[in-house]
Amino acid sequence: MTESRAAVLLSGGLDSTTVLAIARAEGLECHCLTVDYGQRHRVELEAARRVADALGAASHRIITLDLRAIGGSALTDDIEVPKDQDPEFGEVPVTYVPARNTVLLSLLLGLAEVIGADQLFIGANAVDYSGYPDCRPAFLQAFENLASLATVAGAEHGVRFRVRAPLLELTKAEIIRRGLDLGVDYGLTWSCYDPTHDGFPCGRCDSCTLRRRGFEELGEQDPVRHDF
């Protein structure tokens, strides 16, 4: 394992882009993984390509794993994406994809073991988020423990994998500020769960709402046009 190498889960969204910028600022050689899981907002895959290139990722893999076969989410099934609601309150919304981060982090762990990295970066956030259970500290800690048992590197060679979630305790505004300070061009990113027919963010889903609040709180202009 090399301490200068990291595996980064990259969706092409605001949070994961900021995480990649943070990892690069630490001087890490970053190998990015994006998963095409059949998400409604597949436009984020192209955003991930742009971000990986712009931020100097050492490699970028896109894996296809169709979670539509399971469904159960507005992002992977014929379920309407909630609009015009407060994402900070209430039950976990139907945009939650069952076990998504468990599946995605498992793929990232496999990549980390192959490339010899012991750091796994993810853009999980427990402050300004929609209440997903797989974005909470307890889940990330549990996955670290699993990683030590589920891999040859961990079980046979004593490698201690670390799940790095540098945005975990930050507000959306603080995340954006961090990225801007690192020179991130958020015009490359995509956040919307339910793009309009003409290819613009809807401006009304939970993800759009949180993004808008973050930029407004900073008094900054979002470089991505929204259909507000």
Backbone torsions as a table, in degrees:
resi	resn	phi	psi	omega
1	MET	NA	146.6	177.5
2	THR	-120.5	132.1	-177.4
3	GLU	-71.8	-13.7	-177.3
4	SER	-94.2	7.2	-176.3
5	ARG	-121.3	142.7	-178.8
6	ALA	-141.6	150.9	172.5
7	ALA	-104.1	130.0	-173.2
8	VAL	-123.5	124.9	175.3
9	LEU	-80.7	116.1	-172.4
10	LEU	-122.2	113.9	178.8
11	SER	-93.4	-20.8	-172.1
12	GLY	96.4	0.6	178.1
13	GLY	-86.2	177.3	-176.2
14	LEU	-61.7	-45.7	-175.5
15	ASP	-68.2	-50.8	-177.3
16	SER	-66.0	-30.8	176.0
17	THR	-64.9	-43.1	177.9
18	THR	-62.9	-40.0	178.8
19	VAL	-62.3	-43.4	178.0
20	LEU	-62.0	-40.2	178.3
21	ALA	-63.0	-39.3	178.6
22	ILE	-64.8	-45.8	-179.8
23	ALA	-62.5	-40.9	178.2
24	ARG	-66.0	-37.4	179.2
25	ALA	-65.9	-24.2	176.4
26	GLU	-80.2	-1.3	179.1
27	GLY	84.1	15.9	-176.7
28	LEU	-83.4	143.8	171.0
29	GLU	-80.7	112.1	-169.7
30	CYS	-104.0	126.9	176.7
31	HIS	-112.2	114.4	-170.2
32	CYS	-97.2	146.8	177.0
33	LEU	-128.2	125.4	175.7
34	THR	-119.2	139.4	-177.7
35	VAL	-116.9	121.5	172.1
36	ASP	-87.6	93.6	-174.3
37	TYR	-102.1	17.9	-179.4
38	GLY	86.1	19.6	-177.3
39	GLN	-64.4	146.0	178.7
40	ARG	-57.2	-38.5	-175.9
41	HIS	-96.4	58.2	-176.8
42	ARG	-65.8	-10.8	176.1
43	VAL	-59.4	-21.7	179.8
44	GLU	-66.8	-20.2	179.2
45	LEU	-64.8	-40.8	177.1
46	GLU	-68.2	-35.9	176.1
47	ALA	-61.6	-40.9	178.9
48	ALA	-61.3	-40.1	177.6
49	ARG	-62.2	-44.6	-179.9
50	ARG	-62.0	-44.9	-177.2
51	VAL	-65.5	-46.1	-179.5
52	ALA	-58.5	-40.7	179.8
53	ASP	-69.2	-46.2	-176.0
54	ALA	-66.0	-34.5	-176.3
55	LEU	-96.2	7.8	171.6
56	GLY	73.5	39.5	175.6
57	ALA	-63.6	141.3	179.2
58	ALA	-69.7	-31.3	175.1
59	SER	-156.4	160.0	179.0
60	HIS	-146.1	117.6	178.8
61	ARG	-110.8	141.4	172.5
62	ILE	-118.1	120.0	-178.9
63	ILE	-105.9	136.9	176.7
64	THR	-99.1	123.2	-179.9
65	LEU	-146.1	101.3	-168.1
66	ASP	-81.4	96.9	178.8
67	LEU	-78.5	-1.1	174.0
68	ARG	-64.6	-22.2	178.2
69	ALA	-66.0	-22.4	176.4
70	ILE	-97.3	-44.2	178.6
71	GLY	70.6	-148.7	177.1
72	GLY	84.0	8.7	-179.1
73	SER	-141.8	150.5	175.8
74	ALA	-66.1	-16.2	179.4
75	LEU	-87.8	-16.7	-176.0
76	THR	-131.4	7.6	-175.1
77	ASP	-141.9	174.1	-179.9
78	ASP	-83.9	65.7	-178.7
79	ILE	-128.3	134.7	-176.8
80	GLU	-68.0	135.8	176.3
81	VAL	-74.3	126.2	179.9
82	PRO	-61.1	142.4	-179.7
83	LYS	-131.4	153.9	171.4
84	ASP	56.4	42.5	175.9
85	GLN	-126.4	166.5	179.2
86	ASP	-86.8	110.7	-176.2
87	PRO	-71.7	-7.2	-176.8
88	GLU	-89.6	-5.6	-175.5
89	PHE	-131.6	161.1	175.8
90	GLY	91.0	-169.1	-177.8
91	GLU	-75.7	165.9	176.0
92	VAL	-60.0	126.6	-174.7
93	PRO	-73.2	166.6	-178.1
94	VAL	-73.3	-1.8	172.7
95	THR	-78.5	-7.6	172.9
96	TYR	-63.8	127.7	177.0
97	VAL	-99.3	115.9	-175.5
98	PRO	-49.3	119.8	175.1
99	ALA	62.0	18.5	-174.8
100	ARG	-57.6	-52.1	-175.6
101	ASN	-67.6	-28.0	174.3
102	THR	-63.7	-45.4	179.5
103	VAL	-66.2	-46.9	-176.3
104	LEU	-66.8	-41.8	178.4
105	LEU	-67.3	-31.7	176.2
106	SER	-64.0	-41.4	176.1
107	LEU	-64.7	-41.2	179.2
108	LEU	-65.0	-37.1	177.4
109	LEU	-62.7	-41.5	176.9
110	GLY	-61.2	-42.8	177.4
111	LEU	-62.6	-44.6	-178.9
112	ALA	-58.8	-42.8	-179.4
113	GLU	-65.1	-39.4	-178.4
114	VAL	-68.1	-41.0	-176.3
115	ILE	-88.9	-4.3	178.2
116	GLY	79.5	37.6	178.1
117	ALA	-111.2	143.6	176.9
118	ASP	-111.7	5.2	178.9
119	GLN	-114.2	127.0	178.5
120	LEU	-116.2	118.2	-177.7
121	PHE	-100.5	135.5	178.5
122	ILE	-141.5	146.5	-177.4
123	GLY	-88.7	33.2	179.6
124	ALA	-64.0	144.5	-178.9
125	ASN	-142.1	133.8	-176.7
126	ALA	-111.8	14.2	-179.6
127	VAL	-111.9	-78.4	177.1
128	ASP	-91.9	85.5	-178.1
129	TYR	-150.2	179.5	-174.2
130	SER	-98.3	17.1	174.1
131	GLY	86.2	14.5	-178.3
132	TYR	-64.0	131.6	-179.1
133	PRO	-65.2	-26.2	-179.3
134	ASP	-89.1	20.9	169.9
135	CYS	-118.9	14.7	-175.9
136	ARG	-100.7	152.4	-177.9
137	PRO	-55.3	-39.0	-178.1
138	ALA	-61.0	-38.5	178.3
139	PHE	-65.7	-45.2	-177.7
140	LEU	-63.9	-39.3	178.1
141	GLN	-65.9	-41.2	179.4
142	ALA	-63.9	-37.7	-179.9
143	PHE	-68.3	-36.5	175.3
144	GLU	-58.4	-43.8	179.4
145	ASN	-64.2	-41.4	178.2
146	LEU	-61.7	-41.7	-176.5
147	ALA	-59.7	-33.2	-179.6
148	SER	-71.1	-22.6	-177.7
149	LEU	-100.4	-22.8	-169.9
150	ALA	-94.6	-2.4	-176.0
151	THR	-124.7	153.5	173.6
152	VAL	-62.9	-41.4	-179.7
153	ALA	-57.6	-41.7	-178.6
154	GLY	-80.6	-50.7	-173.8
155	ALA	-73.3	-34.7	-175.2
156	GLU	-101.8	-26.6	-174.0
157	HIS	-118.9	3.3	173.8
158	GLY	72.3	17.7	177.5
159	VAL	-69.5	132.0	178.5
160	ARG	-103.8	101.7	178.3
161	PHE	-72.4	140.1	177.6
162	ARG	-115.7	129.1	173.8
163	VAL	-92.4	110.7	-177.1
164	ARG	-95.5	119.6	177.9
165	ALA	-127.9	75.2	-172.2
166	PRO	-67.0	-11.3	-179.5
167	LEU	-99.5	2.7	-168.0
168	LEU	-52.6	-42.4	-174.6
169	GLU	-107.2	16.2	-178.6
170	LEU	-99.1	147.7	170.9
171	THR	-75.9	167.3	179.4
172	LYS	-62.0	-38.9	178.6
173	ALA	-63.1	-40.4	179.8
174	GLU	-67.2	-35.2	177.2
175	ILE	-63.8	-47.8	-179.8
176	ILE	-62.6	-42.2	178.9
177	ARG	-59.9	-43.1	179.5
178	ARG	-61.0	-44.9	-179.4
179	GLY	-65.3	-43.2	179.1
180	LEU	-61.6	-39.2	178.0
181	ASP	-64.1	-25.5	179.1
182	LEU	-93.4	3.2	176.7
183	GLY	84.9	18.6	-179.6
184	VAL	-68.7	134.9	173.0
185	ASP	-95.7	99.5	-177.1
186	TYR	-72.3	-6.5	172.8
187	GLY	-67.2	-15.4	177.9
188	LEU	-83.2	-15.1	-169.6
189	THR	-93.0	168.6	176.6
190	TRP	-140.4	133.1	-178.7
191	SER	-120.6	-27.4	-168.6
192	CYS	-65.5	136.9	177.1
193	TYR	-81.6	-21.9	-170.3
194	ASP	-139.7	75.0	-176.4
195	PRO	-57.7	149.4	177.2
196	THR	-73.6	168.9	-178.1
197	HIS	-64.2	-25.9	179.0
198	ASP	-94.3	12.2	170.0
199	GLY	87.0	19.6	178.0
200	PHE	-108.5	157.1	174.9
201	PRO	-61.8	144.5	-176.1
202	CYS	-70.5	-29.5	-179.4
203	GLY	78.9	1.8	-172.4
204	ARG	-126.5	-14.6	178.9
205	CYS	-75.9	171.2	-178.6
206	ASP	-56.6	-43.1	-176.4
207	SER	-66.3	-42.3	176.7
208	CYS	-63.6	-40.4	-178.7
209	THR	-62.8	-46.1	179.8
210	LEU	-65.7	-39.3	178.1
211	ARG	-63.1	-47.8	-179.3
212	ARG	-59.5	-44.4	179.8
213	ARG	-60.1	-40.3	-179.2
214	GLY	-62.5	-47.3	178.9
215	PHE	-66.6	-39.6	-179.9
216	GLU	-64.4	-40.3	-179.7
217	GLU	-62.9	-32.7	179.0
218	LEU	-83.8	-13.6	-174.1
219	GLY	71.8	27.4	-179.0
220	GLU	-106.8	155.3	177.4
221	GLN	-91.8	126.8	175.5
222	ASP	-72.0	123.0	-178.3
223	PRO	-72.1	-11.9	178.1
224	VAL	-93.1	127.1	178.7
225	ARG	-70.2	134.0	177.0
226	HIS	-117.3	154.3	179.3
227	ASP	-90.1	63.4	-175.5
228	PHE	-78.1	NA	NA
